[in-house]
């Protein structure tokens, strides 16, 4: 399976998804629906960006995503 899984391409797709969420237009909704859409977009961006920033490796059939969540000042 290692030859079939392009982890660099996978990580790039998550980076692309994060960028797409940032550019996503708000639908013509208002009130609570609008806020739910905005809240979901924030969660989507966070999830995609975290995986997009991961250092990925695939060894012995195990995909490992290493993500440093420490503040950048450390």
PyMOL commands that place a pseudoatom at each C-alpha (Angstrom):
pseudoatom trace, name=CA, resn=UNK, resi=1, chain=A, elem=C, hetatm=0, pos=[0.000, 0.000, 0.000]
pseudoatom trace, name=CA, resn=UNK, resi=2, chain=A, elem=C, hetatm=0, pos=[2.925, 2.354, 0.597]
pseudoatom trace, name=CA, resn=UNK, resi=3, chain=A, elem=C, hetatm=0, pos=[3.431, 2.710, -3.155]
pseudoatom trace, name=CA, resn=UNK, resi=4, chain=A, elem=C, hetatm=0, pos=[-0.247, 3.605, -3.579]
pseudoatom trace, name=CA, resn=UNK, resi=5, chain=A, elem=C, hetatm=0, pos=[-0.420, 6.318, -0.904]
pseudoatom trace, name=CA, resn=UNK, resi=6, chain=A, elem=C, hetatm=0, pos=[1.082, 9.660, -1.864]
pseudoatom trace, name=CA, resn=UNK, resi=7, chain=A, elem=C, hetatm=0, pos=[1.190, 11.331, 1.545]
pseudoatom trace, name=CA, resn=UNK, resi=8, chain=A, elem=C, hetatm=0, pos=[2.663, 14.554, 0.182]
pseudoatom trace, name=CA, resn=UNK, resi=9, chain=A, elem=C, hetatm=0, pos=[-0.294, 14.868, -2.186]
pseudoatom trace, name=CA, resn=UNK, resi=10, chain=A, elem=C, hetatm=0, pos=[-2.693, 14.035, 0.657]
pseudoatom trace, name=CA, resn=UNK, resi=11, chain=A, elem=C, hetatm=0, pos=[-1.221, 16.756, 2.871]
pseudoatom trace, name=CA, resn=UNK, resi=12, chain=A, elem=C, hetatm=0, pos=[-1.347, 19.184, -0.071]
pseudoatom trace, name=CA, resn=UNK, resi=13, chain=A, elem=C, hetatm=0, pos=[-5.052, 18.432, -0.551]
pseudoatom trace, name=CA, resn=UNK, resi=14, chain=A, elem=C, hetatm=0, pos=[-5.680, 19.390, 3.078]
pseudoatom trace, name=CA, resn=UNK, resi=15, chain=A, elem=C, hetatm=0, pos=[-3.710, 22.610, 2.575]
pseudoatom trace, name=CA, resn=UNK, resi=16, chain=A, elem=C, hetatm=0, pos=[-5.845, 23.328, -0.490]
pseudoatom trace, name=CA, resn=UNK, resi=17, chain=A, elem=C, hetatm=0, pos=[-9.035, 22.616, 1.476]
pseudoatom trace, name=CA, resn=UNK, resi=18, chain=A, elem=C, hetatm=0, pos=[-7.964, 24.990, 4.245]
pseudoatom trace, name=CA, resn=UNK, resi=19, chain=A, elem=C, hetatm=0, pos=[-7.337, 27.717, 1.675]
pseudoatom trace, name=CA, resn=UNK, resi=20, chain=A, elem=C, hetatm=0, pos=[-10.724, 27.030, 0.050]
pseudoatom trace, name=CA, resn=UNK, resi=21, chain=A, elem=C, hetatm=0, pos=[-12.517, 27.413, 3.376]
pseudoatom trace, name=CA, resn=UNK, resi=22, chain=A, elem=C, hetatm=0, pos=[-10.875, 30.811, 3.855]
pseudoatom trace, name=CA, resn=UNK, resi=23, chain=A, elem=C, hetatm=0, pos=[-12.186, 31.910, 0.434]
pseudoatom trace, name=CA, resn=UNK, resi=24, chain=A, elem=C, hetatm=0, pos=[-15.666, 30.388, 0.904]
pseudoatom trace, name=CA, resn=UNK, resi=25, chain=A, elem=C, hetatm=0, pos=[-18.445, 32.899, 0.317]
pseudoatom trace, name=CA, resn=UNK, resi=26, chain=A, elem=C, hetatm=0, pos=[-21.220, 33.206, 2.851]
pseudoatom trace, name=CA, resn=UNK, resi=27, chain=A, elem=C, hetatm=0, pos=[-24.549, 31.943, 1.572]
pseudoatom trace, name=CA, resn=UNK, resi=28, chain=A, elem=C, hetatm=0, pos=[-27.514, 34.319, 1.617]
pseudoatom trace, name=CA, resn=UNK, resi=29, chain=A, elem=C, hetatm=0, pos=[-28.666, 33.338, 5.083]
pseudoatom trace, name=CA, resn=UNK, resi=30, chain=A, elem=C, hetatm=0, pos=[-29.125, 35.377, 8.197]
pseudoatom trace, name=CA, resn=UNK, resi=31, chain=A, elem=C, hetatm=0, pos=[-29.380, 35.107, 11.933]
pseudoatom trace, name=CA, resn=UNK, resi=32, chain=A, elem=C, hetatm=0, pos=[-28.652, 31.797, 13.604]
pseudoatom trace, name=CA, resn=UNK, resi=33, chain=A, elem=C, hetatm=0, pos=[-28.082, 29.973, 10.293]
pseudoatom trace, name=CA, resn=UNK, resi=34, chain=A, elem=C, hetatm=0, pos=[-25.405, 32.475, 9.287]
pseudoatom trace, name=CA, resn=UNK, resi=35, chain=A, elem=C, hetatm=0, pos=[-23.633, 32.106, 12.621]
pseudoatom trace, name=CA, resn=UNK, resi=36, chain=A, elem=C, hetatm=0, pos=[-23.724, 28.296, 12.364]
pseudoatom trace, name=CA, resn=UNK, resi=37, chain=A, elem=C, hetatm=0, pos=[-22.187, 28.530, 8.881]
pseudoatom trace, name=CA, resn=UNK, resi=38, chain=A, elem=C, hetatm=0, pos=[-19.425, 30.838, 10.160]
pseudoatom trace, name=CA, resn=UNK, resi=39, chain=A, elem=C, hetatm=0, pos=[-18.738, 28.587, 13.156]
pseudoatom trace, name=CA, resn=UNK, resi=40, chain=A, elem=C, hetatm=0, pos=[-18.550, 25.498, 10.923]
pseudoatom trace, name=CA, resn=UNK, resi=41, chain=A, elem=C, hetatm=0, pos=[-16.177, 27.266, 8.539]
pseudoatom trace, name=CA, resn=UNK, resi=42, chain=A, elem=C, hetatm=0, pos=[-13.848, 28.045, 11.454]
pseudoatom trace, name=CA, resn=UNK, resi=43, chain=A, elem=C, hetatm=0, pos=[-13.836, 24.397, 12.525]
pseudoatom trace, name=CA, resn=UNK, resi=44, chain=A, elem=C, hetatm=0, pos=[-13.337, 23.184, 8.948]
pseudoatom trace, name=CA, resn=UNK, resi=45, chain=A, elem=C, hetatm=0, pos=[-10.402, 25.556, 8.467]
pseudoatom trace, name=CA, resn=UNK, resi=46, chain=A, elem=C, hetatm=0, pos=[-8.804, 24.523, 11.749]
pseudoatom trace, name=CA, resn=UNK, resi=47, chain=A, elem=C, hetatm=0, pos=[-9.089, 20.801, 10.961]
pseudoatom trace, name=CA, resn=UNK, resi=48, chain=A, elem=C, hetatm=0, pos=[-7.798, 21.118, 7.408]
pseudoatom trace, name=CA, resn=UNK, resi=49, chain=A, elem=C, hetatm=0, pos=[-4.978, 23.458, 8.425]
pseudoatom trace, name=CA, resn=UNK, resi=50, chain=A, elem=C, hetatm=0, pos=[-3.788, 21.157, 11.209]
pseudoatom trace, name=CA, resn=UNK, resi=51, chain=A, elem=C, hetatm=0, pos=[-3.517, 18.177, 8.880]
pseudoatom trace, name=CA, resn=UNK, resi=52, chain=A, elem=C, hetatm=0, pos=[-2.090, 20.403, 6.138]
pseudoatom trace, name=CA, resn=UNK, resi=53, chain=A, elem=C, hetatm=0, pos=[0.712, 21.435, 8.494]
pseudoatom trace, name=CA, resn=UNK, resi=54, chain=A, elem=C, hetatm=0, pos=[1.487, 17.866, 9.562]
pseudoatom trace, name=CA, resn=UNK, resi=55, chain=A, elem=C, hetatm=0, pos=[4.730, 16.066, 8.950]
pseudoatom trace, name=CA, resn=UNK, resi=56, chain=A, elem=C, hetatm=0, pos=[3.488, 12.790, 7.505]
pseudoatom trace, name=CA, resn=UNK, resi=57, chain=A, elem=C, hetatm=0, pos=[5.192, 9.427, 7.283]
pseudoatom trace, name=CA, resn=UNK, resi=58, chain=A, elem=C, hetatm=0, pos=[4.043, 5.990, 6.209]
pseudoatom trace, name=CA, resn=UNK, resi=59, chain=A, elem=C, hetatm=0, pos=[6.025, 3.113, 7.685]
pseudoatom trace, name=CA, resn=UNK, resi=60, chain=A, elem=C, hetatm=0, pos=[5.119, -0.544, 8.056]
pseudoatom trace, name=CA, resn=UNK, resi=61, chain=A, elem=C, hetatm=0, pos=[1.528, 0.147, 7.031]
pseudoatom trace, name=CA, resn=UNK, resi=62, chain=A, elem=C, hetatm=0, pos=[1.053, 2.929, 9.594]
pseudoatom trace, name=CA, resn=UNK, resi=63, chain=A, elem=C, hetatm=0, pos=[0.326, 6.496, 8.532]
pseudoatom trace, name=CA, resn=UNK, resi=64, chain=A, elem=C, hetatm=0, pos=[1.638, 8.915, 11.136]
pseudoatom trace, name=CA, resn=UNK, resi=65, chain=A, elem=C, hetatm=0, pos=[0.781, 12.608, 11.152]
pseudoatom trace, name=CA, resn=UNK, resi=66, chain=A, elem=C, hetatm=0, pos=[3.008, 14.600, 13.480]
pseudoatom trace, name=CA, resn=UNK, resi=67, chain=A, elem=C, hetatm=0, pos=[1.624, 18.021, 14.367]
pseudoatom trace, name=CA, resn=UNK, resi=68, chain=A, elem=C, hetatm=0, pos=[3.404, 20.487, 16.606]
pseudoatom trace, name=CA, resn=UNK, resi=69, chain=A, elem=C, hetatm=0, pos=[0.675, 22.436, 18.409]
pseudoatom trace, name=CA, resn=UNK, resi=70, chain=A, elem=C, hetatm=0, pos=[3.017, 24.363, 20.666]
pseudoatom trace, name=CA, resn=UNK, resi=71, chain=A, elem=C, hetatm=0, pos=[2.901, 28.146, 20.372]
pseudoatom trace, name=CA, resn=UNK, resi=72, chain=A, elem=C, hetatm=0, pos=[5.451, 29.388, 17.831]
pseudoatom trace, name=CA, resn=UNK, resi=73, chain=A, elem=C, hetatm=0, pos=[7.242, 31.422, 20.542]
pseudoatom trace, name=CA, resn=UNK, resi=74, chain=A, elem=C, hetatm=0, pos=[8.654, 28.245, 22.137]
for i in range(1, 74): cmd.bond("trace and resi %d" % i, "trace and resi %d" % (i + 1))
show_as sticks, trace
zoom trace
